[in-house]
């Protein structure tokens, strides 16, 4: 009877170790997948950070250029109406005759 009990305990312990190893292997694979995903996300974040900084630098350069230029038509950049105001003139103004 004792022999049978010992054999059952050995078999149960072996099955437990196998399940434990399978769970460990599964967790290891999941960890590798998450590390790969993290690397990809960090790479993408770095790309967008560089893009943001490049665009910010370009914006600042254009803002300085716009302020320095008197003929660029940038007197109202935010409203976008700088050029139209200059071209339109006064609507009631008489068009000169060139005859």
N, CA, C and O atoms as a Tinker XYZ file with bonds, in Angstrom:
   396  protein
     1  N      0.819000   -1.192000    0.000000    73     2
     2  CA     0.000000    0.000000    0.000000    64     1     3
     3  C      0.867000    1.262000    0.000000    63     2     4     5
     4  O      0.572000    2.230000   -0.701000    81     3
     5  N      1.954000    1.234000    0.808000    73     3     6
     6  CA     2.851000    2.389000    0.858000    64     5     7
     7  C      3.508000    2.616000   -0.489000    63     6     8     9
     8  O      3.687000    3.760000   -0.907000    81     7
     9  N      3.865000    1.553000   -1.167000    73     7    10
    10  CA     4.508000    1.655000   -2.475000    64     9    11
    11  C      3.584000    2.341000   -3.475000    63    10    12    13
    12  O      4.013000    3.187000   -4.260000    81    11
    13  N      2.319000    1.965000   -3.432000    73    11    14
    14  CA     1.336000    2.554000   -4.346000    64    13    15
    15  C      1.193000    4.052000   -4.074000    63    14    16    17
    16  O      1.128000    4.860000   -5.001000    81    15
    17  N      1.145000    4.405000   -2.802000    73    15    18
    18  CA     1.021000    5.827000   -2.404000    64    17    19
    19  C      2.241000    6.615000   -2.860000    63    18    20    21
    20  O      2.092000    7.722000   -3.376000    81    19
    21  N      3.438000    6.077000   -2.684000    73    19    22
    22  CA     4.665000    6.747000   -3.111000    64    21    23
    23  C      4.667000    6.944000   -4.626000    63    22    24    25
    24  O      5.070000    8.000000   -5.114000    81    23
    25  N      4.229000    5.957000   -5.353000    73    23    26
    26  CA     4.182000    6.050000   -6.815000    64    25    27
    27  C      3.201000    7.146000   -7.246000    63    26    28    29
    28  O      3.482000    7.909000   -8.170000    81    27
    29  N      2.063000    7.217000   -6.578000    73    27    30
    30  CA     1.080000    8.269000   -6.888000    64    29    31
    31  C      1.654000    9.652000   -6.597000    63    30    32    33
    32  O      1.465000   10.584000   -7.379000    81    31
    33  N      2.352000    9.785000   -5.477000    73    31    34
    34  CA     2.962000   11.070000   -5.118000    64    33    35
    35  C      4.022000   11.482000   -6.146000    63    34    36    37
    36  O      4.092000   12.645000   -6.544000    81    35
    37  N      4.852000   10.511000   -6.572000    73    35    38
    38  CA     5.861000   10.809000   -7.593000    64    37    39
    39  C      5.199000   11.253000   -8.896000    63    38    40    41
    40  O      5.640000   12.208000   -9.534000    81    39
    41  N      4.145000   10.554000   -9.278000    73    39    42
    42  CA     3.437000   10.888000  -10.513000    64    41    43
    43  C      2.789000   12.273000  -10.408000    63    42    44    45
    44  O      2.836000   13.049000  -11.362000    81    43
    45  N      2.192000   12.583000   -9.273000    73    43    46
    46  CA     1.562000   13.893000   -9.072000    64    45    47
    47  C      2.618000   15.000000   -9.080000    63    46    48    49
    48  O      2.411000   16.067000   -9.659000    81    47
    49  N      3.750000   14.729000   -8.429000    73    47    50
    50  CA     4.833000   15.723000   -8.393000    64    49    51
    51  C      5.390000   15.959000   -9.794000    63    50    52    53
    52  O      5.677000   17.098000  -10.165000    81    51
    53  N      5.543000   14.895000  -10.570000    73    51    54
    54  CA     6.043000   15.021000  -11.946000    64    53    55
    55  C      5.062000   15.827000  -12.795000    63    54    56    57
    56  O      5.478000   16.701000  -13.556000    81    55
    57  N      3.784000   15.547000  -12.675000    73    55    58
    58  CA     2.764000   16.287000  -13.427000    64    57    59
    59  C      2.770000   17.761000  -13.021000    63    58    60    61
    60  O      2.608000   18.644000  -13.862000    81    59
    61  N      2.958000   18.017000  -11.721000    73    59    62
    62  CA     3.021000   19.399000  -11.232000    64    61    63
    63  C      4.211000   20.133000  -11.834000    63    62    64    65
    64  O      4.081000   21.275000  -12.275000    81    63
    65  N      5.388000   19.473000  -11.856000    73    63    66
    66  CA     6.583000   20.098000  -12.427000    64    65    67
    67  C      6.397000   20.384000  -13.918000    63    66    68    69
    68  O      6.840000   21.419000  -14.417000    81    67
    69  N      5.745000   19.470000  -14.620000    73    67    70
    70  CA     5.493000   19.673000  -16.053000    64    69    71
    71  C      4.571000   20.872000  -16.259000    63    70    72    73
    72  O      4.839000   21.722000  -17.108000    81    71
    73  N      3.487000   20.943000  -15.488000    73    71    74
    74  CA     2.567000   22.092000  -15.604000    64    73    75
    75  C      3.272000   23.392000  -15.252000    63    74    76    77
    76  O      3.066000   24.417000  -15.903000    81    75
    77  N      4.096000   23.342000  -14.229000    73    75    78
    78  CA     4.838000   24.528000  -13.806000    64    77    79
    79  C      5.799000   24.980000  -14.908000    63    78    80    81
    80  O      5.904000   26.177000  -15.180000    81    79
    81  N      6.494000   24.045000  -15.541000    73    79    82
    82  CA     7.426000   24.372000  -16.620000    64    81    83
    83  C      6.674000   24.927000  -17.828000    63    82    84    85
    84  O      7.141000   25.870000  -18.467000    81    83
    85  N      5.521000   24.353000  -18.143000    73    83    86
    86  CA     4.714000   24.858000  -19.260000    64    85    87
    87  C      4.248000   26.290000  -19.000000    63    86    88    89
    88  O      4.274000   27.130000  -19.899000    81    87
    89  N      3.825000   26.561000  -17.769000    73    87    90
    90  CA     3.396000   27.918000  -17.413000    64    89    91
    91  C      4.572000   28.888000  -17.502000    63    90    92    93
    92  O      4.415000   30.021000  -17.957000    81    91
    93  N      5.744000   28.442000  -17.068000    73    91    94
    94  CA     6.941000   29.279000  -17.137000    64    93    95
    95  C      7.322000   29.559000  -18.587000    63    94    96    97
    96  O      7.664000   30.690000  -18.931000    81    95
    97  N      7.265000   28.537000  -19.438000    73    95    98
    98  CA     7.569000   28.720000  -20.862000    64    97    99
    99  C      6.581000   29.690000  -21.510000    63    98   100   101
   100  O      6.969000   30.556000  -22.294000    81    99
   101  N      5.313000   29.534000  -21.175000    73    99   102
   102  CA     4.279000   30.424000  -21.721000    64   101   103
   103  C      4.522000   31.869000  -21.271000    63   102   104   105
   104  O      4.402000   32.796000  -22.071000    81   103
   105  N      4.859000   32.056000  -20.004000    73   103   106
   106  CA     5.136000   33.399000  -19.484000    64   105   107
   107  C      6.378000   33.989000  -20.152000    63   106   108   109
   108  O      6.430000   35.188000  -20.424000    81   107
   109  N      7.368000   33.150000  -20.413000    73   107   110
   110  CA     8.592000   33.613000  -21.075000    64   109   111
   111  C      8.286000   34.084000  -22.500000    63   110   112   113
   112  O      8.782000   35.126000  -22.930000    81   111
   113  N      7.474000   33.322000  -23.229000    73   111   114
   114  CA     7.086000   33.725000  -24.583000    64   113   115
   115  C      6.302000   35.034000  -24.564000    63   114   116   117
   116  O      6.508000   35.903000  -25.411000    81   115
   117  N      5.408000   35.165000  -23.597000    73   115   118
   118  CA     4.619000   36.400000  -23.468000    64   117   119
   119  C      5.540000   37.583000  -23.179000    63   118   120   121
   120  O      5.350000   38.669000  -23.726000    81   119
   121  N      6.535000   37.372000  -22.319000    73   119   122
   122  CA     7.484000   38.435000  -21.992000    64   121   123
   123  C      8.262000   38.860000  -23.240000    63   122   124   125
   124  O      8.469000   40.053000  -23.463000    81   123
   125  N      8.692000   37.893000  -24.050000    73   123   126
   126  CA     9.418000   38.226000  -25.273000    64   125   127
   127  C      8.537000   39.021000  -26.236000    63   126   128   129
   128  O      8.999000   39.977000  -26.860000    81   127
   129  N      7.271000   38.626000  -26.355000    73   127   130
   130  CA     6.351000   39.349000  -27.239000    64   129   131
   131  C      6.149000   40.776000  -26.748000    63   130   132   133
   132  O      6.118000   41.712000  -27.548000    81   131
   133  N      6.012000   40.946000  -25.441000    73   131   134
   134  CA     5.831000   42.288000  -24.883000    64   133   135
   135  C      7.088000   43.139000  -25.047000    63   134   136   137
   136  O      6.991000   44.341000  -25.295000    81   135
   137  N      8.260000   42.532000  -24.912000    73   135   138
   138  CA     9.502000   43.281000  -25.122000    64   137   139
   139  C      9.610000   43.756000  -26.562000    63   138   140   141
   140  O     10.025000   44.886000  -26.818000    81   139
   141  N      9.236000   42.897000  -27.503000    73   139   142
   142  CA     9.254000   43.275000  -28.917000    64   141   143
   143  C      8.271000   44.411000  -29.177000    63   142   144   145
   144  O      8.582000   45.367000  -29.888000    81   143
   145  N      7.088000   44.292000  -28.594000    73   143   146
   146  CA     6.070000   45.338000  -28.749000    64   145   147
   147  C      6.551000   46.656000  -28.144000    63   146   148   149
   148  O      6.323000   47.724000  -28.711000    81   147
   149  N      7.208000   46.577000  -27.003000    73   147   150
   150  CA     7.735000   47.778000  -26.355000    64   149   151
   151  C      8.805000   48.440000  -27.218000    63   150   152   153
   152  O      8.809000   49.661000  -27.374000    81   151
   153  N      9.706000   47.646000  -27.775000    73   151   154
   154  CA    10.745000   48.199000  -28.652000    64   153   155
   155  C     10.121000   48.915000  -29.843000    63   154   156   157
   156  O     10.567000   49.993000  -30.235000    81   155
   157  N      9.102000   48.315000  -30.406000    73   155   158
   158  CA     8.417000   48.915000  -31.550000    64   157   159
   159  C      7.748000   50.232000  -31.148000    63   158   160   161
   160  O      7.827000   51.221000  -31.876000    81   159
   161  N      7.098000   50.237000  -29.996000    73   159   162
   162  CA     6.426000   51.453000  -29.526000    64   161   163
   163  C      7.437000   52.561000  -29.232000    63   162   164   165
   164  O      7.178000   53.726000  -29.533000    81   163
   165  N      8.576000   52.214000  -28.652000    73   163   166
   166  CA     9.612000   53.210000  -28.354000    64   165   167
   167  C     10.179000   53.780000  -29.650000    63   166   168   169
   168  O     10.418000   54.983000  -29.752000    81   167
   169  N     10.395000   52.916000  -30.639000    73   167   170
   170  CA    10.891000   53.377000  -31.938000    64   169   171
   171  C      9.897000   54.340000  -32.575000    63   170   172   173
   172  O     10.284000   55.383000  -33.103000    81   171
   173  N      8.624000   53.991000  -32.524000    73   171   174
   174  CA     7.587000   54.857000  -33.100000    64   173   175
   175  C      7.508000   56.184000  -32.345000    63   174   176   177
   176  O      7.376000   57.242000  -32.960000    81   175
   177  N      7.588000   56.130000  -31.020000    73   175   178
   178  CA     7.562000   57.351000  -30.209000    64   177   179
   179  C      8.734000   58.254000  -30.569000    63   178   180   181
   180  O      8.565000   59.464000  -30.717000    81   179
   181  N      9.922000   57.669000  -30.711000    73   179   182
   182  CA    11.100000   58.459000  -31.072000    64   181   183
   183  C     10.933000   59.099000  -32.443000    63   182   184   185
   184  O     11.330000   60.246000  -32.652000    81   183
   185  N     10.345000   58.356000  -33.376000    73   183   186
   186  CA    10.088000   58.905000  -34.715000    64   185   187
   187  C      9.183000   60.132000  -34.621000    63   186   188   189
   188  O      9.473000   61.169000  -35.217000    81   187
   189  N      8.090000   60.010000  -33.873000    73   187   190
   190  CA     7.160000   61.132000  -33.773000    64   189   191
   191  C      7.741000   62.295000  -32.976000    63   190   192   193
   192  O      7.408000   63.450000  -33.244000    81   191
   193  N      8.599000   62.011000  -32.006000    73   191   194
   194  CA     9.270000   63.099000  -31.287000    64   193   195
   195  C     10.192000   63.874000  -32.230000    63   194   196   197
   196  O     10.206000   65.105000  -32.217000    81   195
   197  N     10.968000   63.142000  -33.056000    73   195   198
   198  CA    11.841000   63.814000  -34.025000    64   197   199
   199  C     11.013000   64.628000  -35.012000    63   198   200   201
   200  O     11.364000   65.761000  -35.339000    81   199
   201  N      9.927000   64.054000  -35.478000    73   199   202
   202  CA     9.053000   64.753000  -36.414000    64   201   203
   203  C      8.487000   66.019000  -35.772000    63   202   204   205
   204  O      8.457000   67.075000  -36.404000    81   203
   205  N      8.040000   65.918000  -34.527000    73   203   206
   206  CA     7.510000   67.074000  -33.806000    64   205   207
   207  C      8.569000   68.165000  -33.681000    63   206   208   209
   208  O      8.289000   69.337000  -33.929000    81   207
   209  N      9.786000   67.779000  -33.297000    73   207   210
   210  CA    10.853000   68.771000  -33.143000    64   209   211
   211  C     11.232000   69.391000  -34.486000    63   210   212   213
   212  O     11.490000   70.592000  -34.565000    81   211
   213  N     11.265000   68.581000  -35.534000    73   211   214
   214  CA    11.564000   69.120000  -36.868000    64   213   215
   215  C     10.502000   70.124000  -37.299000    63   214   216   217
   216  O     10.820000   71.193000  -37.821000    81   215
   217  N      9.243000   69.773000  -37.077000    73   215   218
   218  CA     8.157000   70.682000  -37.462000    64   217   219
   219  C      8.158000   71.948000  -36.608000    63   218   220   221
   220  O      7.875000   73.037000  -37.108000    81   219
   221  N      8.473000   71.807000  -35.325000    73   219   222
   222  CA     8.554000   72.972000  -34.447000    64   221   223
   223  C      9.674000   73.898000  -34.902000    63   222   224   225
   224  O      9.495000   75.115000  -34.962000    81   223
   225  N     10.829000   73.321000  -35.224000    73   223   226
   226  CA    11.947000   74.135000  -35.724000    64   225   227
   227  C     11.567000   74.841000  -37.017000    63   226   228   229
   228  O     11.848000   76.029000  -37.180000    81   227
   229  N     10.933000   74.127000  -37.932000    73   227   230
   230  CA    10.522000   74.712000  -39.213000    64   229   231
   231  C      9.520000   75.847000  -38.978000    63   230   232   233
   232  O      9.606000   76.897000  -39.616000    81   231
   233  N      8.576000   75.634000  -38.066000    73   231   234
   234  CA     7.600000   76.673000  -37.743000    64   233   235
   235  C      8.299000   77.914000  -37.205000    63   234   236   237
   236  O      7.989000   79.033000  -37.614000    81   235
   237  N      9.237000   77.716000  -36.291000    73   235   238
   238  CA     9.953000   78.856000  -35.716000    64   237   239
   239  C     10.759000   79.595000  -36.776000    63   238   240   241
   240  O     10.809000   80.825000  -36.767000    81   239
   241  N     11.391000   78.862000  -37.690000    73   239   242
   242  CA    12.141000   79.499000  -38.774000    64   241   243
   243  C     11.210000   80.323000  -39.660000    63   242   244   245
   244  O     11.536000   81.449000  -40.037000    81   243
   245  N     10.056000   79.757000  -39.986000    73   243   246
   246  CA     9.107000   80.479000  -40.832000    64   245   247
   247  C      8.534000   81.699000  -40.110000    63   246   248   249
   248  O      8.300000   82.735000  -40.732000    81   247
   249  N      8.309000   81.579000  -38.806000    73   247   250
   250  CA     7.794000   82.712000  -38.047000    64   249   251
   251  C      8.808000   83.852000  -38.041000    63   250   252   253
   252  O      8.436000   85.014000  -38.201000    81   251
   253  N     10.080000   83.529000  -37.858000    73   251   254
   254  CA    11.128000   84.555000  -37.876000    64   253   255
   255  C     11.218000   85.173000  -39.261000    63   254   256   257
   256  O     11.305000   86.394000  -39.393000    81   255
   257  N     11.199000   84.342000  -40.291000    73   255   258
   258  CA    11.274000   84.828000  -41.665000    64   257   259
   259  C     10.084000   85.736000  -41.972000    63   258   260   261
   260  O     10.238000   86.763000  -42.634000    81   259
   261  N      8.926000   85.367000  -41.502000    73   259   262
   262  CA     7.710000   86.142000  -41.740000    64   261   263
   263  C      7.797000   87.509000  -41.057000    63   262   264   265
   264  O      7.398000   88.524000  -41.629000    81   263
   265  N      8.318000   87.524000  -39.840000    73   263   266
   266  CA     8.448000   88.792000  -39.124000    64   265   267
   267  C      9.462000   89.708000  -39.795000    63   266   268   269
   268  O      9.310000   90.929000  -39.772000    81   267
   269  N     10.493000   89.124000  -40.393000    73   267   270
   270  CA    11.552000   89.919000  -41.009000    64   269   271
   271  C     11.157000   90.445000  -42.385000    63   270   272   273
   272  O     11.716000   91.437000  -42.852000    81   271
   273  N     10.231000   89.810000  -43.013000    73   271   274
   274  CA     9.880000   90.170000  -44.380000    64   273   275
   275  C      8.728000   91.167000  -44.401000    63   274   276   277
   276  O      7.656000   90.899000  -43.859000    81   275
   277  N      8.953000   92.311000  -45.025000    73   275   278
   278  CA     7.898000   93.323000  -45.115000    64   277   279
   279  C      7.001000   93.073000  -46.319000    63   278   280   281
   280  O      5.867000   93.553000  -46.345000    81   279
   281  N      7.470000   92.348000  -47.300000    73   279   282
   282  CA     6.698000   92.128000  -48.523000    64   281   283
   283  C      6.094000   90.738000  -48.607000    63   282   284   285
   284  O      5.512000   90.386000  -49.633000    81   283
   285  N      6.216000   89.946000  -47.566000    73   283   286
   286  CA     5.736000   88.565000  -47.623000    64   285   287
   287  C      4.229000   88.475000  -47.462000    63   286   288   289
   288  O      3.652000   87.421000  -47.728000    81   287
   289  N      3.577000   89.544000  -47.037000    73   287   290
   290  CA     2.133000   89.483000  -46.832000    64   289   291
   291  C      1.759000   88.704000  -45.596000    63   290   292   293
   292  O      0.707000   88.065000  -45.560000    81   291
   293  N      2.587000   88.743000  -44.601000    73   291   294
   294  CA     2.358000   87.957000  -43.396000    64   293   295
   295  C      1.876000   88.822000  -42.241000    63   294   296   297
   296  O      2.053000   88.442000  -41.084000    81   295
   297  N      1.276000   89.970000  -42.518000    73   295   298
   298  CA     0.879000   90.855000  -41.428000    64   297   299
   299  C     -0.228000   90.244000  -40.587000    63   298   300   301
   300  O     -0.382000   90.609000  -39.421000    81   299
   301  N     -1.000000   89.325000  -41.147000    73   299   302
   302  CA    -2.062000   88.678000  -40.381000    64   301   303
   303  C     -2.039000   87.183000  -40.681000    63   302   304   305
   304  O     -2.948000   86.663000  -41.328000    81   303
   305  N     -1.005000   86.496000  -40.215000    73   303   306
   306  CA    -0.828000   85.087000  -40.534000    64   305   307
   307  C     -1.931000   84.240000  -39.924000    63   306   308   309
   308  O     -2.434000   83.330000  -40.583000    81   307
   309  N     -2.315000   84.507000  -38.708000    73   307   310
   310  CA    -3.312000   83.667000  -38.044000    64   309   311
   311  C     -4.678000   83.788000  -38.693000    63   310   312   313
   312  O     -5.390000   82.793000  -38.828000    81   311
   313  N     -5.049000   84.977000  -39.090000    73   311   314
   314  CA    -6.352000   85.160000  -39.712000    64   313   315
   315  C     -6.354000   84.749000  -41.162000    63   314   316   317
   316  O     -7.410000   84.459000  -41.724000    81   315
   317  N     -5.196000   84.720000  -41.775000    73   315   318
   318  CA    -5.080000   84.314000  -43.155000    64   317   319
   319  C     -5.641000   85.320000  -44.135000    63   318   320   321
   320  O     -5.863000   84.976000  -45.296000    81   319
   321  N     -5.879000   86.558000  -43.710000    73   319   322
   322  CA    -6.514000   87.545000  -44.583000    64   321   323
   323  C     -5.557000   88.642000  -45.014000    63   322   324   325
   324  O     -5.990000   89.616000  -45.630000    81   323
   325  N     -4.287000   88.520000  -44.715000    73   323   326
   326  CA    -3.324000   89.571000  -45.025000    64   325   327
   327  C     -3.271000   89.923000  -46.494000    63   326   328   329
   328  O     -3.323000   91.103000  -46.839000    81   327
   329  N     -3.171000   88.949000  -47.360000    73   327   330
   330  CA    -3.073000   89.216000  -48.791000    64   329   331
   331  C     -4.398000   89.711000  -49.351000    63   330   332   333
   332  O     -4.413000   90.626000  -50.174000    81   331
   333  N     -5.483000   89.139000  -48.932000    73   331   334
   334  CA    -6.789000   89.526000  -49.459000    64   333   335
   335  C     -7.129000   90.971000  -49.124000    63   334   336   337
   336  O     -7.707000   91.675000  -49.952000    81   335
   337  N     -6.784000   91.417000  -47.942000    73   335   338
   338  CA    -7.063000   92.806000  -47.568000    64   337   339
   339  C     -6.338000   93.759000  -48.509000    63   338   340   341
   340  O     -6.894000   94.773000  -48.930000    81   339
   341  N     -5.093000   93.426000  -48.835000    73   339   342
   342  CA    -4.302000   94.292000  -49.678000    64   341   343
   343  C     -4.830000   94.302000  -51.115000    63   342   344   345
   344  O     -4.861000   95.357000  -51.749000    81   343
   345  N     -5.237000   93.169000  -51.628000    73   343   346
   346  CA    -5.697000   93.074000  -53.012000    64   345   347
   347  C     -7.080000   93.685000  -53.201000    63   346   348   349
   348  O     -7.350000   94.315000  -54.223000    81   347
   349  N     -7.933000   93.503000  -52.239000    73   347   350
   350  CA    -9.317000   93.906000  -52.369000    64   349   351
   351  C     -9.469000   95.419000  -52.401000    63   350   352   353
   352  O    -10.221000   95.958000  -53.213000    81   351
   353  N     -8.756000   96.096000  -51.522000    73   351   354
   354  CA    -8.881000   97.552000  -51.452000    64   353   355
   355  C    -10.254000   97.946000  -50.930000    63   354   356   357
   356  O    -10.879000   97.199000  -50.177000    81   355
   357  N    -10.713000   99.108000  -51.328000    73   355   358
   358  CA   -12.012000   99.616000  -50.898000    64   357   359
   359  C    -13.047000   99.232000  -51.949000    63   358   360   361
   360  O    -12.856000   99.518000  -53.131000    81   359
   361  N    -14.119000   98.601000  -51.549000    73   359   362
   362  CA   -15.142000   98.140000  -52.494000    64   361   363
   363  C    -15.867000   99.310000  -53.149000    63   362   364   365
   364  O    -16.368000   99.168000  -54.265000    81   363
   365  N    -15.935000  100.454000  -52.491000    73   363   366
   366  CA   -16.639000  101.618000  -53.036000    64   365   367
   367  C    -15.745000  102.497000  -53.908000    63   366   368   369
   368  O    -16.217000  103.459000  -54.515000    81   367
   369  N    -14.486000  102.174000  -53.968000    73   367   370
   370  CA   -13.526000  102.981000  -54.716000    64   369   371
   371  C    -13.801000  102.863000  -56.216000    63   370   372   373
   372  O    -14.045000  101.770000  -56.727000    81   371
   373  N    -13.760000  103.998000  -56.913000    73   371   374
   374  CA   -14.009000  104.014000  -58.352000    64   373   375
   375  C    -12.774000  103.524000  -59.089000    63   374   376   377
   376  O    -11.650000  103.894000  -58.750000    81   375
   377  N    -12.989000  102.690000  -60.097000    73   375   378
   378  CA   -11.897000  102.178000  -60.912000    64   377   379
   379  C    -11.495000  103.274000  -61.886000    63   378   380   381
   380  O    -12.353000  103.817000  -62.581000    81   379
   381  N    -10.206000  103.614000  -61.957000    73   379   382
   382  CA    -9.780000  104.715000  -62.834000    64   381   383
   383  C     -9.945000  104.349000  -64.312000    63   382   384   385
   384  O     -9.791000  103.192000  -64.705000    81   383
   385  N    -10.264000  105.368000  -65.119000    73   383   386
   386  CA   -10.380000  105.191000  -66.567000    64   385   387
   387  C     -9.014000  105.409000  -67.191000    63   386   388   389
   388  O     -8.295000  106.339000  -66.824000    81   387
   389  N     -8.660000  104.555000  -68.129000    73   387   390
   390  CA    -7.372000  104.670000  -68.803000    64   389   391
   391  C     -7.536000  105.036000  -70.273000    63   390   392   393
   392  O     -6.607000  104.841000  -71.056000    81   391
   393  N     -8.672000  105.553000  -70.659000    73   391   394
   394  CA    -8.932000  105.905000  -72.067000    64   393   395
   395  C     -8.207000  107.145000  -72.471000    63   394   396
   396  O     -8.317000  107.578000  -73.618000    81   395
